[in-house]
Amino acid sequence: MSENKQILILKTGHTIAGLLDAGEDFEDWFIDCSGLKEELFITKSLHLEEDLIDLGQIRAIIVTGSPAYITDEASWNFIAANYIKEAHQLGIPILGVCYGHQLLAWTFGGKVDFNANGRSIGTIQINLTELAKRDHLFKVLPERFSVHVSHQQSVVKLPADAVKLASGRSGIVQAFRLGNRTWGVQFHPEFSKRIMQKYIDERRITIEEEGLDPVRLSSQVSDTPRSAYLFRKFCQLAMDNNSN
């Protein structure tokens, strides 16, 4: 029965040590951000080679971020690709976030590589495309809004059938859609202001070595309510999903 189905959080890695040691990880933030009950979610770790569950038990899939690189092409990426393709064909709603966004693009024939301008971290502004105005998740959002990012790689070539929905000032693809129910977002809708600042603080030495200013980046971090709203809208779609 559809009422017994859960939203699968497909983990592709862990968060930074400072937050992980405090007992927090990606799945906790997604569940908190969703506004839904914890029992509506189930988490499986791809990178730890946990067995995946039958897609007939799943309402939707959220693919998390990761410290890994898509270009390393770890063996579990191929397992994920087959699973994601089947879910997509079944019409199960899918949302890939950061690494998950890149994994979706790679799965369907796109290309991922290191950012031409180096690391992107902090709160940035993204701009929606004209096509986003007709997208189920993005159509009620303003043409420009703030999001949290932390990544060194990005999608440099979208899959042939992908619809570009948003980009940042540097031109990096920030969101796309495949079909009607599969989305990728480079940004982190589950990150709070506190989490984003923690990422910058923990990586401040590396950030400085790369020529960025962690103090300035931290001071520019702000709340991102519209990206959180987008995630909750996806979760509502998941709860309304009656796919078998």
C-alpha positions as CSV (number, residue, x, y, z in Angstrom):
1,M,0.0,0.0,0.0
2,S,1.3,3.5,-0.8
3,E,0.7,4.7,2.7
4,N,3.4,2.4,3.9
5,K,6.0,3.6,1.5
6,Q,8.9,5.7,2.7
7,I,11.2,8.4,1.3
8,L,14.6,6.9,0.7
9,I,17.6,9.1,1.6
10,L,20.4,7.6,-0.5
11,K,23.7,8.6,1.2
12,T,26.9,9.1,-0.9
13,G,29.1,10.1,2.0
14,H,29.3,11.8,5.4
15,T,29.4,15.4,6.4
16,I,32.5,17.2,7.8
17,A,34.1,15.8,11.0
18,G,33.0,18.6,13.3
19,L,29.3,18.1,12.6
20,L,29.6,14.3,12.3
21,D,31.3,14.1,15.7
22,A,28.4,16.1,17.2
23,G,26.0,13.4,16.0
24,E,24.7,15.2,12.8
25,D,24.7,14.1,9.2
26,F,23.0,14.8,6.0
27,E,19.9,12.6,6.7
28,D,19.2,14.5,9.9
29,W,19.1,17.8,8.2
30,F,16.9,16.6,5.4
31,I,14.4,15.1,7.8
32,D,14.4,18.3,9.9
33,C,14.0,20.5,6.9
34,S,11.1,18.4,5.5
35,G,8.8,19.0,8.4
36,L,7.7,15.4,8.1
37,K,7.9,12.6,10.7
38,E,11.1,10.7,11.0
39,E,9.5,7.4,10.4
40,L,8.5,8.4,6.9
41,F,12.2,8.2,5.9
42,I,14.6,5.4,5.5
43,T,18.4,5.9,4.9
44,K,20.8,3.6,3.0
45,S,24.5,4.4,2.5
46,L,25.7,3.7,-1.0
47,H,29.3,4.5,-0.1
48,L,29.2,1.9,2.6
49,E,27.7,-0.7,0.2
50,E,24.5,-1.1,2.1
51,D,21.9,-3.2,0.4
52,L,19.3,-1.1,-1.4
53,I,15.6,-1.7,-0.9
54,D,12.9,-2.7,-3.4
55,L,11.7,0.4,-5.3
56,G,8.1,-0.8,-4.7
57,Q,8.6,0.3,-1.1
58,I,9.7,3.8,-2.0
59,R,7.8,7.1,-2.4
60,A,10.8,9.1,-3.5
61,I,14.5,9.3,-3.4
62,I,16.9,12.0,-2.1
63,V,20.5,11.5,-3.1
64,T,22.8,13.4,-0.7
65,G,26.1,15.3,-0.9
66,S,29.5,13.7,-0.4
67,P,33.2,14.5,0.0
68,A,33.9,12.1,-2.9
69,Y,34.4,13.2,-6.5
70,I,32.3,11.9,-9.3
71,T,35.4,11.7,-11.6
72,D,36.8,9.0,-9.3
73,E,34.0,6.8,-10.5
74,A,33.8,4.6,-7.4
75,S,32.2,1.2,-8.0
76,W,29.1,2.2,-6.0
77,N,28.4,5.0,-8.4
78,F,27.5,2.4,-11.0
79,I,25.2,0.6,-8.6
80,A,23.5,3.9,-7.9
81,A,23.2,4.7,-11.6
82,N,21.3,1.5,-12.3
83,Y,19.0,2.0,-9.3
84,I,18.4,5.6,-10.2
85,K,17.6,4.8,-13.9
86,E,15.0,2.2,-12.8
87,A,13.4,4.6,-10.3
88,H,13.3,7.3,-13.0
89,Q,11.6,4.9,-15.4
90,L,9.0,4.0,-12.8
91,G,8.2,7.7,-12.3
92,I,9.5,7.8,-8.7
93,P,10.3,11.4,-7.7
94,I,14.1,11.9,-7.3
95,L,16.1,14.8,-6.0
96,G,19.8,14.8,-6.2
97,V,21.7,17.3,-4.0
98,C,25.3,18.5,-4.6
99,Y,27.1,15.2,-5.3
100,G,23.6,13.7,-5.9
101,H,23.0,16.4,-8.5
102,Q,26.2,15.5,-10.2
103,L,25.6,11.8,-9.9
104,L,22.2,12.2,-11.7
105,A,23.9,14.1,-14.6
106,W,26.6,11.5,-14.9
107,T,24.1,8.7,-14.8
108,F,22.1,10.0,-17.7
109,G,25.1,10.9,-19.9
110,G,26.2,14.3,-18.7
111,K,29.7,15.3,-17.7
112,V,31.1,16.4,-14.3
113,D,34.5,18.0,-13.7
114,F,36.3,20.4,-11.3
115,N,35.1,23.9,-11.2
116,A,37.0,26.1,-13.6
117,N,37.2,28.9,-11.0
118,G,38.0,26.6,-8.0
119,R,36.0,25.9,-4.9
120,S,32.6,27.3,-4.4
121,I,31.5,27.7,-0.8
122,G,29.1,29.9,1.1
123,T,25.8,31.6,0.4
124,I,25.4,32.6,-3.2
125,Q,22.6,34.0,-5.5
126,I,21.2,31.8,-8.3
127,N,19.1,32.8,-11.3
128,L,16.2,30.8,-12.7
129,T,15.8,30.2,-16.4
130,E,12.6,30.9,-18.3
131,L,11.9,27.2,-18.3
132,A,11.9,27.2,-14.5
133,K,8.7,29.3,-14.6
134,R,6.9,26.1,-15.8
135,D,8.6,23.7,-13.5
136,H,6.6,22.1,-10.7
137,L,9.1,22.8,-7.9
138,F,10.6,26.1,-9.2
139,K,7.6,28.0,-10.7
140,V,6.5,29.8,-7.6
141,L,10.0,30.9,-6.6
142,P,11.5,34.4,-7.5
143,E,13.8,34.7,-10.5
144,R,16.8,35.2,-8.1
145,F,17.3,33.8,-4.6
146,S,20.0,32.7,-2.1
147,V,21.3,29.2,-1.6
148,H,24.1,27.4,0.3
149,V,26.9,25.7,-1.7
150,S,30.0,23.7,-1.0
151,H,31.6,21.9,-3.9
152,Q,34.7,21.6,-6.0
153,Q,33.1,19.8,-8.9
154,S,30.1,20.6,-10.9
155,V,28.1,19.6,-14.0
156,V,29.9,20.9,-17.0
157,K,27.6,19.2,-19.6
158,L,24.0,18.3,-19.0
159,P,22.4,15.1,-20.2
160,A,20.9,15.5,-23.7
161,D,17.3,15.5,-22.4
162,A,17.9,17.7,-19.3
163,V,16.1,21.0,-18.8
164,K,18.3,23.6,-17.2
165,L,16.4,25.4,-14.4
166,A,19.0,27.6,-12.7
167,S,22.6,28.8,-12.7
168,G,25.0,30.9,-10.6
169,R,27.0,34.0,-11.5
170,S,29.9,31.9,-12.6
171,G,27.7,30.0,-15.0
172,I,27.7,26.7,-13.0
173,V,24.5,24.7,-13.5
174,Q,22.6,25.0,-10.2
175,A,19.5,23.0,-11.1
176,F,18.1,20.8,-13.8
177,R,15.2,18.4,-14.5
178,L,14.9,15.2,-16.3
179,G,11.5,14.1,-17.4
180,N,8.8,15.3,-15.0
181,R,9.9,13.9,-11.6
182,T,13.7,13.9,-11.5
183,W,15.6,17.0,-10.3
184,G,19.2,17.8,-9.5
185,V,20.3,20.8,-7.4
186,Q,23.9,21.7,-6.9
187,F,23.0,23.7,-3.8
188,H,22.2,22.4,-0.3
189,P,18.5,23.1,0.6
190,E,19.0,21.2,3.8
191,F,21.8,23.4,5.1
192,S,21.0,26.0,7.7
193,K,23.0,29.2,8.3
194,R,24.7,27.5,11.2
195,I,25.7,24.5,9.1
196,M,27.1,26.6,6.3
197,Q,29.2,28.7,8.6
198,K,30.5,25.5,10.2
199,Y,31.6,24.2,6.8
200,I,33.5,27.4,6.1
201,D,35.1,27.4,9.6
202,E,36.3,23.8,9.4
203,R,37.8,24.4,6.0
204,R,39.2,27.8,6.7
205,I,42.9,26.9,6.3
206,T,42.3,25.2,2.9
207,I,40.1,28.1,1.8
208,E,42.9,30.6,2.7
209,E,45.4,28.5,0.8
210,E,43.2,28.6,-2.3
211,G,43.1,32.4,-2.1
212,L,39.6,32.8,-0.6
213,D,38.7,34.8,2.5
214,P,36.9,32.6,5.1
215,V,36.1,35.6,7.3
216,R,34.3,37.4,4.5
217,L,32.6,34.2,3.3
218,S,31.3,33.5,6.8
219,S,30.1,37.0,7.2
220,Q,28.1,36.8,4.0
221,V,26.2,33.6,5.0
222,S,22.5,34.2,5.4
223,D,19.3,32.2,5.8
224,T,18.0,30.5,2.6
225,P,14.3,30.0,3.1
226,R,13.4,29.7,-0.5
227,S,15.7,26.7,-1.1
228,A,14.3,25.1,2.0
229,Y,10.8,25.7,0.7
230,L,11.7,24.0,-2.6
231,F,12.8,20.9,-0.7
232,R,9.6,20.8,1.3
233,K,7.7,21.1,-2.0
234,F,9.6,18.1,-3.2
235,C,8.7,16.2,-0.1
236,Q,5.0,17.1,-0.6
237,L,5.3,15.7,-4.1
238,A,6.7,12.5,-2.6
239,M,3.9,12.2,-0.1
240,D,1.4,12.6,-2.9
241,N,3.2,10.1,-5.1
242,N,1.1,6.9,-5.7
243,S,3.5,5.2,-8.1
244,N,3.7,1.4,-7.7
